[in-house]
Amino acid sequence: MSECKLNHSIEDVKNKFESQVAFLPAEVKPLFEHFITKEHTQDLLNEVFHLLKKYDLASKEERNARNNRLLLVLKNV
């Protein structure tokens, strides 16, 4: 994933999640619902946004890598 200079709000992250939820593994949804109830650093919000961005268009290998990172982040917040 390329570097992005934009900072994404929690609302941006929620909207991105909602647009990609149908493509994500089922175990991500409850973890994400917990994630959005907490405050997070800007770096973490940006990372989650970019893990979700164009998830539906990613290759199977890319999705697996993103799933692993997303689950790691969501389980440790």
N, C-alpha and C positions, 0 to 999 in steps of 0.2 A: 504494500500500500504506500502511496506517495504521501509526503508530508503536506499537511494543510495548514495554512496560516490563520484560518478562521477558528474562533472559539464558539463552541456549540453549547447552547443552554440546555437545562434539563428538559425543557419543552421540546427542543429540537431532537433530543435523544428519544423521548417518548414517542414523538411523531414518526421517527425513523423506525423504531421498534414496531409500532402499529402497522407500518407499511410492509414490514418483512416477517411478521410473526407467523404467517402461514407457511413460510419456508424454513423456519427454525425448528430444531428438535424440541419436543414437548417439554423436556426438563428445563429449558431455558425460561419459559414463561413465569413460573412461580419465583424463580430466582430474580428475574428482572423486576417483577412486581415488588419484591422486597428492596431491591436496589434503588428504585425511584422514591422510596420513602425516606431515604437518607440523604445527607449532604455529602458532596464529593468534590474533589479538586477539579480544576478546569482540565488538567491533563487527563484525568480518568474519564471525565465526560467526553472529551474529544476522542479518546481511544475507543470507548464503547460505540460512539457514533460511527466511527470509521470501520469498526468490525461489522456493524450492521449495514453500512452503506453498500448498495448494489449486491447484497448477499445473494439475492435471487439470481443474479447473473454470473456468480462465481462458479468456477469449475468444482467438481467433487473434491479434489485435493485441496483447493483453496477453502472450500466450506469446512472441511475437516480441520484445517489449521485454525480457521476463525472460531469454530466451535470450541476447540481446545482452549484457546486464549480467552474466549468469552466466558466459558465455564470457570476457568481459573479466576478471572476477575470477579465474576458474580458470586462465587462461593466464598471469596475472601474479603468481602466488604462488610 
